Amino acid sequence: MPVRTKIEMNPALARRISGLDDLARIFFPDNRNHQRAFVAIWLEIKYADNQFLLSSTDISSRYEISSRILDIVRAKLKKLGIIKRISHFNPTYGYRSGWVFSSRCSSMLQKMARMLRSYATATRDSISEEKDRASLHYV
């Protein structure tokens, strides 16, 4: 069976999320090492002072996760907008560099849900219908 690297966007799985382990299976299906790294990063940021993780270098030794896997998972979480890197030029965090949770992913999911609802609603406007039907030419 091939290993999947994509996010599992299955509504049935999303409804059954009851903990971080379930969330890890959605973001990293079929890769237990990445799932463990995800949970480790999440917990370290969550329970750090002011949810500001100064460094993630000790996570690999504390949880027995390779630094390569930790870097891969951290990069994917950053790309998804779940965590973000704070530069030492940022005065908000006292000019310290580190990692924090980001609201980009949750904001994007909320916006996407609103867009799906609005695009599924039919209007009596003929211009909107023509515009929707013209979308076929651009895909």
Backbone as a chain_set.jsonl record, in Angstrom:
{"seq": "MPVRTKIEMNPALARRISGLDDLARIFFPDNRNHQRAFVAIWLEIKYADNQFLLSSTDISSRYEISSRILDIVRAKLKKLGIIKRISHFNPTYGYRSGWVFSSRCSSMLQKMARMLRSYATATRDSISEEKDRASLHYV", "coords": {"N": [[0.843, -1.179, 0.0], [0.686, 2.171, -0.944], [2.245, 5.004, 0.613], [0.494, 7.757, 1.772], [0.855, 11.219, 1.309], [-0.634, 13.42, 1.451], [-3.076, 15.662, 2.957], [-5.757, 14.349, 4.775], [-8.85, 15.004, 3.919], [-11.456, 14.152, 4.864], [-14.827, 14.263, 5.573], [-16.102, 12.534, 7.4], [-13.999, 11.641, 9.007], [-13.193, 14.075, 10.101], [-15.378, 14.753, 11.673], [-15.125, 12.972, 13.732], [-12.993, 13.77, 15.289], [-11.343, 13.762, 18.281], [-9.17, 14.337, 19.744], [-5.653, 15.265, 19.902], [-4.257, 13.216, 18.655], [-6.034, 12.225, 16.729], [-6.246, 14.479, 15.113], [-3.64, 14.611, 14.21], [-3.577, 12.342, 12.588], [-5.107, 13.203, 10.469], [-3.625, 15.337, 9.333], [-1.205, 14.046, 8.813], [-1.471, 11.376, 7.357], [-0.936, 7.865, 7.541], [1.73, 7.992, 8.484], [3.362, 7.48, 11.154], [5.607, 8.496, 12.495], [5.715, 11.179, 11.697], [3.276, 11.968, 12.736], [3.76, 11.694, 15.498], [5.739, 13.662, 15.782], [4.263, 15.935, 15.106], [2.386, 16.047, 17.251], [4.186, 16.385, 19.364], [5.39, 18.895, 18.767], [3.105, 20.51, 18.871], [2.296, 20.21, 21.571], [4.533, 21.249, 22.923], [4.528, 23.965, 22.106], [1.993, 24.703, 23.02], [2.181, 24.438, 25.826], [4.29, 26.073, 26.482], [5.786, 29.028, 27.933], [3.579, 31.684, 27.71], [2.715, 30.589, 25.327], [4.862, 30.578, 23.574], [7.447, 29.265, 21.966], [10.763, 29.077, 22.398], [12.882, 27.592, 21.207], [13.138, 24.726, 19.132], [14.92, 22.727, 19.261], [15.49, 20.943, 21.36], [13.326, 19.256, 21.365], [13.542, 17.021, 19.727], [15.35, 15.305, 21.079], [14.047, 14.995, 23.524], [11.617, 13.696, 22.908], [12.477, 11.596, 21.408], [12.648, 11.799, 18.563], [13.698, 12.075, 15.243], [15.777, 14.761, 14.103], [15.504, 15.493, 11.47], [12.922, 14.588, 10.725], [11.464, 16.158, 12.473], [12.032, 18.706, 11.441], [10.826, 18.479, 8.902], [8.099, 18.153, 9.558], [7.629, 20.5, 11.011], [8.056, 22.38, 8.983], [5.918, 21.758, 7.262], [3.736, 22.383, 8.911], [4.18, 25.098, 9.206], [3.873, 25.955, 6.555], [1.18, 25.339, 6.165], [0.051, 27.196, 7.811], [-0.404, 26.804, 10.495], [1.45, 27.053, 12.515], [3.803, 29.687, 13.237], [6.875, 31.362, 12.521], [8.631, 33.492, 14.62], [10.451, 36.381, 14.308], [13.545, 37.735, 15.562], [13.385, 40.413, 15.342], [10.914, 41.262, 16.026], [8.961, 43.244, 18.04], [6.771, 42.528, 19.592], [7.125, 40.11, 20.904], [9.21, 40.636, 22.581], [11.608, 40.984, 21.172], [12.623, 38.445, 20.703], [13.374, 35.352, 19.094], [11.36, 32.671, 17.902], [8.721, 30.16, 18.049], [5.2, 30.192, 17.457], [1.618, 29.613, 17.724], [-0.405, 30.052, 14.825], [-3.031, 31.957, 13.318], [-3.749, 31.724, 10.717], [-4.491, 29.323, 9.331], [-6.916, 28.486, 10.557], [-8.485, 30.743, 10.062], [-8.532, 30.681, 7.267], [-9.916, 28.277, 6.817], [-12.426, 28.916, 7.9], [-13.172, 31.01, 6.177], [-13.264, 29.589, 3.775], [-15.396, 27.855, 4.317], [-17.509, 29.702, 4.485], [-17.452, 30.635, 1.832], [-18.061, 28.286, 0.389], [-20.675, 27.866, 1.262], [-21.912, 30.206, 0.239], [-21.442, 29.965, -2.539], [-22.924, 27.74, -3.106], [-25.483, 28.56, -2.912], [-28.191, 29.321, -4.864], [-28.941, 32.017, -7.023], [-31.329, 34.366, -8.281], [-30.378, 35.921, -10.2], [-29.418, 36.545, -13.477], [-26.943, 37.25, -14.443], [-25.15, 36.318, -12.544], [-25.537, 33.592, -12.862], [-24.61, 33.236, -15.492], [-21.953, 33.95, -15.117], [-21.123, 31.922, -13.351], [-21.47, 29.675, -15.001], [-19.629, 30.309, -16.965], [-17.31, 29.745, -15.72], [-16.555, 27.196, -16.344], [-15.038, 27.39, -18.615], [-12.598, 28.248, -17.748], [-11.328, 26.34, -16.313]], "CA": [[0.0, 0.0, 0.0], [1.51, 3.369, -1.001], [2.095, 5.949, 1.713], [-0.112, 9.014, 1.349], [1.494, 12.396, 1.889], [-1.602, 14.51, 1.434], [-3.954, 15.799, 4.112], [-6.994, 13.574, 4.617], [-9.994, 15.907, 4.111], [-12.641, 13.317, 4.877], [-15.758, 14.793, 6.575], [-16.379, 11.551, 8.446], [-12.869, 11.686, 9.933], [-13.196, 15.359, 10.801], [-16.429, 14.731, 12.703], [-14.728, 12.091, 14.829], [-11.804, 14.26, 15.969], [-11.562, 13.898, 19.724], [-7.906, 14.641, 20.389], [-4.534, 15.603, 19.028], [-3.868, 12.054, 17.846], [-6.924, 12.197, 15.558], [-5.85, 15.601, 14.26], [-2.367, 14.219, 13.596], [-3.872, 11.383, 11.514], [-5.651, 13.952, 9.329], [-2.543, 16.089, 8.704], [-0.122, 13.15, 8.412], [-1.994, 10.008, 7.273], [-0.015, 6.759, 7.26], [3.112, 8.231, 8.879], [3.336, 7.609, 12.615], [6.705, 9.358, 12.947], [5.28, 12.562, 11.501], [2.198, 12.2, 13.696], [4.392, 11.914, 16.803], [6.404, 14.963, 15.746], [3.195, 16.937, 15.142], [1.869, 16.139, 18.617], [5.257, 16.931, 20.2], [5.489, 20.338, 18.495], [1.87, 21.124, 19.367], [2.328, 20.242, 23.036], [5.579, 22.156, 23.377], [4.066, 25.347, 21.927], [0.818, 24.915, 23.868], [2.52, 24.559, 27.239], [5.413, 26.99, 26.679], [5.396, 30.306, 28.54], [2.843, 32.546, 26.772], [2.639, 29.828, 24.08], [5.988, 31.035, 22.759], [8.515, 28.273, 22.045], [12.018, 29.712, 21.997], [13.661, 26.74, 20.326], [12.593, 23.371, 18.989], [16.045, 21.799, 19.14], [15.463, 19.899, 22.387], [12.156, 18.387, 21.17], [13.96, 15.753, 19.125], [15.925, 14.42, 22.099], [13.058, 14.745, 24.575], [10.589, 12.755, 22.446], [13.143, 10.59, 20.583], [12.229, 12.029, 17.174], [14.86, 12.569, 14.508], [15.697, 16.191, 13.8], [15.031, 15.621, 10.085], [11.459, 14.467, 10.751], [10.962, 17.346, 13.16], [12.108, 19.817, 10.487], [9.819, 18.262, 7.856], [6.775, 18.406, 10.129], [7.553, 21.927, 11.338], [7.92, 23.098, 7.709], [4.557, 21.566, 6.762], [2.847, 23.154, 9.778], [4.371, 26.506, 8.873], [3.276, 26.191, 5.237], [-0.271, 25.287, 6.326], [-0.401, 28.336, 8.599], [-0.781, 26.362, 11.832], [2.422, 27.715, 13.377], [4.585, 30.686, 12.506], [8.181, 31.705, 13.076], [8.739, 34.874, 15.057], [11.804, 36.886, 14.129], [14.058, 38.49, 16.704], [13.105, 41.818, 15.095], [9.525, 41.508, 16.402], [8.879, 43.779, 19.405], [5.653, 41.926, 20.315], [7.634, 39.018, 21.731], [10.416, 41.062, 23.275], [12.761, 40.83, 20.278], [13.128, 37.071, 20.794], [12.903, 34.519, 17.996], [10.757, 31.432, 18.364], [7.569, 29.617, 17.339], [3.89, 30.376, 18.094], [0.486, 29.201, 16.899], [-0.865, 31.059, 13.877], [-4.474, 31.874, 13.052], [-3.969, 31.71, 9.269], [-5.186, 28.111, 8.893], [-8.311, 28.504, 11.015], [-9.163, 31.816, 9.323], [-8.739, 30.212, 5.899], [-10.982, 27.271, 6.827], [-13.695, 29.617, 8.108], [-13.497, 31.716, 4.94], [-13.644, 28.591, 2.786], [-16.741, 27.386, 4.657], [-18.441, 30.759, 4.058], [-17.484, 30.66, 0.37], [-18.798, 27.104, -0.067], [-22.099, 28.128, 1.497], [-22.416, 31.239, -0.67], [-21.416, 29.462, -3.904], [-23.953, 26.708, -3.265], [-26.788, 29.211, -2.905], [-28.593, 29.798, -6.188], [-29.565, 33.345, -7.055], [-32.221, 34.591, -9.431], [-29.672, 36.859, -11.058], [-28.928, 35.861, -14.67], [-25.522, 37.558, -14.605], [-24.432, 35.384, -11.668], [-25.596, 32.276, -13.484], [-23.697, 33.256, -16.63], [-20.592, 33.97, -14.572], [-20.848, 30.581, -12.842], [-21.329, 28.763, -16.134], [-18.411, 30.674, -17.675], [-16.185, 29.165, -14.975], [-16.165, 25.961, -17.017], [-14.031, 27.698, -19.641], [-11.334, 28.629, -17.126], [-10.77, 25.223, -15.554]], "C": [[0.891, 1.246, 0.0], [1.219, 4.304, 0.182], [1.543, 7.256, 1.162], [0.584, 10.176, 2.047], [0.544, 13.581, 1.961], [-2.401, 14.544, 2.732], [-5.241, 15.06, 3.821], [-8.188, 14.474, 4.946], [-11.301, 15.124, 4.012], [-13.6, 13.843, 5.95], [-16.067, 13.815, 7.71], [-15.246, 11.525, 9.47], [-12.875, 12.974, 10.75], [-14.252, 15.397, 11.903], [-16.019, 13.929, 13.92], [-13.484, 12.569, 15.576], [-12.118, 14.449, 17.45], [-10.265, 14.217, 20.459], [-6.829, 14.953, 19.384], [-4.101, 14.442, 18.152], [-4.74, 11.931, 16.608], [-6.57, 13.314, 14.581], [-4.547, 15.281, 13.532], [-2.597, 13.248, 12.451], [-4.449, 12.074, 10.287], [-4.529, 14.684, 8.596], [-1.435, 15.19, 8.166], [-0.625, 11.711, 8.345], [-0.88, 9.018, 6.929], [1.448, 7.035, 7.614], [3.153, 8.52, 10.379], [4.467, 8.493, 13.145], [6.339, 10.828, 12.81], [4.155, 12.912, 12.465], [2.768, 12.48, 15.08], [5.073, 13.279, 16.857], [5.378, 16.097, 15.806], [2.689, 17.137, 16.566], [2.926, 16.748, 19.542], [5.393, 18.441, 20.011], [4.29, 21.063, 19.079], [1.924, 21.276, 20.887], [3.376, 21.221, 23.555], [5.171, 23.62, 23.218], [2.91, 25.636, 22.886], [1.193, 25.177, 25.32], [3.774, 25.392, 27.503], [4.89, 28.273, 27.325], [4.804, 31.217, 27.476], [2.696, 31.908, 25.394], [3.673, 30.32, 23.073], [7.14, 30.082, 22.98], [9.801, 28.886, 21.515], [12.789, 28.881, 20.979], [13.04, 25.356, 20.268], [13.703, 22.328, 18.918], [15.992, 20.676, 20.163], [14.268, 18.957, 22.246], [12.59, 17.026, 20.638], [14.554, 14.802, 20.16], [14.916, 14.063, 23.181], [12.047, 13.673, 24.173], [11.15, 11.653, 21.547], [12.626, 10.617, 19.136], [13.446, 12.575, 16.441], [14.67, 14.041, 14.148], [15.214, 16.427, 12.372], [13.506, 15.552, 10.028], [10.844, 15.688, 11.413], [10.969, 18.553, 12.222], [11.054, 19.695, 9.392], [8.432, 18.624, 8.368], [6.609, 19.886, 10.439], [7.377, 22.761, 10.07], [6.506, 22.96, 7.157], [3.561, 22.366, 7.601], [2.968, 24.645, 9.504], [3.711, 26.839, 7.54], [1.752, 26.2, 5.304], [-0.814, 26.477, 7.113], [-0.87, 27.937, 9.988], [0.171, 26.95, 12.869], [3.147, 28.767, 12.554], [5.871, 30.983, 13.267], [8.176, 33.179, 13.426], [10.206, 35.282, 14.967], [12.255, 37.642, 15.38], [13.906, 39.999, 16.497], [11.704, 42.215, 15.56], [9.438, 42.02, 17.842], [7.765, 43.147, 20.243], [6.123, 40.85, 21.28], [8.975, 39.364, 22.374], [11.691, 40.85, 22.485], [13.435, 39.466, 20.442], [12.6, 36.297, 19.606], [12.364, 33.213, 18.567], [9.562, 31.043, 17.507], [6.305, 29.835, 18.145], [2.819, 29.784, 17.174], [0.079, 30.365, 16.005], [-2.366, 30.884, 13.659], [-4.775, 31.787, 11.561], [-4.781, 30.511, 8.81], [-6.656, 28.148, 9.309], [-9.1, 29.599, 10.303], [-9.479, 31.378, 7.9], [-9.872, 29.194, 5.842], [-12.349, 27.907, 7.04], [-14.122, 30.358, 6.842], [-13.941, 30.738, 3.86], [-15.049, 28.059, 3.051], [-17.79, 28.422, 4.239], [-18.571, 30.791, 2.541], [-18.263, 29.471, -0.18], [-20.299, 27.302, 0.114], [-22.647, 29.134, 0.492], [-22.427, 30.753, -2.112], [-22.477, 28.405, -4.146], [-25.353, 27.306, -3.302], [-27.093, 29.77, -4.29], [-29.247, 31.165, -6.066], [-30.429, 33.447, -8.302], [-31.587, 35.531, -10.446], [-29.078, 36.119, -12.253], [-27.436, 36.12, -14.892], [-24.683, 36.605, -13.755], [-24.416, 33.984, -12.275], [-24.643, 32.193, -14.666], [-22.244, 33.217, -16.168], [-20.204, 32.585, -14.058], [-20.631, 29.592, -13.98], [-20.058, 29.059, -16.939], [-17.166, 30.109, -16.967], [-15.691, 27.876, -15.617], [-15.052, 26.198, -18.043], [-12.66, 27.955, -19.047], [-10.688, 27.492, -16.347], [-10.158, 24.21, -16.488]], "O": [[1.765, 1.37, 0.857], [0.093, 4.376, 0.675], [2.072, 7.797, 0.191], [0.865, 10.11, 3.243], [0.902, 14.635, 2.485], [-2.404, 13.584, 3.503], [-5.761, 15.147, 2.709], [-8.501, 14.685, 6.118], [-12.145, 15.414, 3.164], [-13.236, 13.871, 7.126], [-16.271, 14.229, 8.852], [-15.498, 11.402, 10.669], [-12.595, 12.959, 11.948], [-14.037, 16.008, 12.95], [-16.508, 14.176, 15.023], [-12.966, 11.839, 16.42], [-13.028, 15.189, 17.822], [-10.271, 14.354, 21.683], [-7.052, 14.914, 18.174], [-3.631, 14.648, 17.033], [-4.243, 11.57, 15.541], [-6.591, 13.115, 13.366], [-4.377, 15.644, 12.369], [-1.895, 13.31, 11.442], [-4.294, 11.575, 9.173], [-4.48, 14.659, 7.366], [-0.793, 15.53, 7.173], [-0.25, 10.896, 9.189], [0.002, 9.313, 6.122], [2.332, 6.363, 7.083], [2.997, 9.663, 10.809], [4.288, 9.174, 14.155], [6.619, 11.63, 13.701], [4.091, 14.038, 12.958], [2.314, 13.397, 15.765], [4.992, 13.974, 17.87], [5.601, 17.102, 16.481], [2.576, 18.27, 17.034], [2.588, 17.546, 20.417], [5.499, 19.183, 20.988], [4.437, 22.11, 19.71], [1.631, 22.346, 21.421], [3.128, 21.943, 24.521], [5.44, 24.433, 24.102], [2.864, 26.704, 23.496], [0.598, 26.033, 25.974], [4.271, 25.416, 28.629], [3.695, 28.563, 27.268], [5.443, 31.493, 26.461], [2.567, 32.618, 24.397], [3.39, 30.459, 21.883], [7.75, 30.078, 24.05], [9.915, 29.18, 20.324], [13.294, 29.42, 19.994], [12.48, 24.877, 21.254], [13.456, 21.178, 18.556], [16.41, 19.558, 19.863], [14.205, 17.948, 22.949], [12.061, 15.996, 21.056], [14.281, 13.602, 20.115], [14.929, 12.946, 23.698], [11.663, 12.839, 24.993], [10.389, 10.864, 20.987], [12.226, 9.595, 18.578], [14.147, 13.442, 16.961], [13.552, 14.502, 13.919], [14.584, 17.447, 12.092], [12.871, 16.367, 9.359], [9.817, 16.194, 10.96], [10.019, 19.336, 12.211], [10.454, 20.694, 8.996], [7.678, 19.322, 7.691], [5.559, 20.464, 10.16], [6.633, 23.742, 10.075], [5.947, 23.927, 6.64], [2.636, 22.965, 7.051], [1.978, 25.374, 9.562], [3.067, 27.879, 7.404], [1.1, 26.966, 4.594], [-2.017, 26.738, 7.083], [-1.656, 28.658, 10.601], [-0.247, 27.304, 13.971], [3.11, 28.742, 11.324], [5.934, 30.868, 14.491], [7.765, 34.016, 12.623], [11.086, 34.599, 15.492], [11.43, 38.125, 16.155], [14.26, 40.78, 17.379], [11.346, 43.391, 15.494], [9.806, 41.3, 18.77], [7.803, 43.219, 21.471], [5.562, 40.704, 22.366], [9.776, 38.478, 22.673], [12.742, 40.568, 23.061], [14.655, 39.347, 20.335], [11.487, 36.555, 19.149], [12.85, 32.716, 19.583], [9.402, 31.528, 16.386], [6.312, 29.688, 19.368], [3.075, 29.494, 16.005], [0.207, 31.527, 16.391], [-2.898, 29.783, 13.802], [-5.943, 31.778, 11.173], [-5.677, 30.661, 7.978], [-7.539, 27.871, 8.498], [-10.269, 29.398, 9.974], [-10.558, 31.664, 7.382], [-10.698, 29.235, 4.93], [-13.33, 27.484, 6.428], [-15.297, 30.338, 6.475], [-14.88, 31.015, 3.114], [-15.812, 27.836, 2.112], [-18.837, 28.063, 3.701], [-19.672, 30.956, 2.016], [-19.044, 29.627, -1.119], [-21.093, 26.955, -0.761], [-23.733, 28.934, -0.052], [-23.347, 31.098, -2.855], [-22.888, 28.198, -5.288], [-26.307, 26.627, -3.684], [-26.344, 30.592, -4.818], [-30.003, 31.432, -5.132], [-30.258, 32.688, -9.257], [-32.214, 35.889, -11.444], [-28.316, 35.169, -12.073], [-26.745, 35.284, -15.474], [-23.631, 36.14, -14.193], [-23.408, 33.279, -12.21], [-23.944, 31.194, -14.83], [-21.412, 32.53, -16.761], [-19.088, 32.123, -14.297], [-19.716, 28.77, -13.93], [-19.477, 28.149, -17.531], [-16.096, 30.014, -17.569], [-14.528, 27.506, -15.45], [-14.233, 25.316, -18.303], [-11.657, 27.89, -19.759], [-9.61, 27.667, -15.779], [-9.633, 23.192, -16.037]]}, "num_chains": 1, "name": "protein.A"}
